[in-house]
Amino acid sequence: MNKLEALKKAVGLFETQSEFARILAARSKNVKLGASHVCQWLKRGSLPSRYALHVEAITKDAGEKVTAELLCPEMFKGRVRK
């Protein structure tokens, strides 16, 4: 699975891009995110690495974890998971 496929899978676990952005904003604290950011990331084909661990957490909570390694392999490849 490439980065874009992983991001699409993560976003797809939520009803809308707005819901995904709202939950991610709450999880990452003090970050105002909206559906337009998510749309931009999908268009660009990658997620900013600073959000990868937060996305991993919210997708795990949603029932199907998408790992930071899949979302940003250049930053998290070979990461030891707890």
VMD Tcl script that draws the C-alpha trace (Angstrom):
set ca {
  {0.00 0.00 0.00}
  {1.42 3.41 -0.92}
  {1.07 6.67 1.06}
  {-1.95 7.88 -0.87}
  {-3.78 4.57 -0.50}
  {-3.05 4.61 3.25}
  {-4.35 8.16 3.57}
  {-7.50 7.32 1.59}
  {-8.07 4.31 3.82}
  {-7.66 6.43 6.96}
  {-10.02 9.15 5.73}
  {-12.50 6.52 4.53}
  {-12.95 5.19 8.05}
  {-14.89 8.36 8.85}
  {-18.19 9.56 7.40}
  {-16.75 12.74 5.89}
  {-13.46 14.55 5.40}
  {-14.79 17.15 7.82}
  {-15.28 14.53 10.52}
  {-11.78 13.17 9.93}
  {-10.34 16.71 10.16}
  {-12.33 17.56 13.30}
  {-11.21 14.43 15.15}
  {-7.62 14.88 13.98}
  {-7.65 18.53 15.11}
  {-8.91 17.52 18.55}
  {-6.30 14.76 18.82}
  {-3.37 16.95 17.71}
  {-4.42 19.86 19.98}
  {-4.38 23.53 19.06}
  {-4.43 22.82 15.37}
  {-7.26 24.15 13.27}
  {-7.83 21.63 10.51}
  {-10.66 21.43 8.06}
  {-11.85 19.35 5.15}
  {-9.89 21.64 2.84}
  {-6.64 20.48 4.45}
  {-7.64 16.84 4.00}
  {-8.59 17.51 0.38}
  {-5.21 19.16 -0.17}
  {-3.35 16.18 1.32}
  {-5.30 13.76 -0.86}
  {-4.59 15.86 -3.93}
  {-0.88 16.07 -3.06}
  {-0.78 12.36 -2.21}
  {0.69 12.63 1.24}
  {0.01 13.60 4.82}
  {2.31 15.99 6.72}
  {4.43 13.72 8.90}
  {3.57 15.68 12.08}
  {0.05 14.22 11.89}
  {0.98 10.59 11.16}
  {1.01 9.34 14.75}
  {-2.26 11.16 15.46}
  {-3.89 9.57 12.40}
  {-2.61 6.17 13.55}
  {-4.29 6.74 16.92}
  {-7.63 7.96 15.59}
  {-7.86 5.15 13.05}
  {-7.08 2.63 15.76}
  {-9.92 4.13 17.81}
  {-12.15 3.87 14.70}
  {-11.45 0.13 14.55}
  {-8.90 -0.26 11.76}
  {-5.45 1.16 12.46}
  {-3.57 2.78 9.58}
  {0.04 2.97 10.75}
  {2.32 5.99 10.67}
  {4.77 3.83 8.70}
  {2.22 3.41 5.91}
  {1.29 7.10 5.94}
  {4.86 8.47 6.04}
  {7.34 5.67 5.35}
  {10.22 8.12 4.91}
  {9.85 9.18 8.57}
  {8.63 6.04 10.31}
  {10.10 3.05 8.42}
  {11.30 0.46 10.89}
  {9.74 2.22 13.88}
  {9.48 0.04 16.96}
  {5.84 -0.12 18.00}
  {4.67 -0.37 21.60}
}
mol new
graphics top color blue
foreach p $ca { graphics top sphere $p radius 0.5 }
foreach p [lrange $ca 0 end-1] q [lrange $ca 1 end] { graphics top cylinder $p $q radius 0.2 }
display resetview
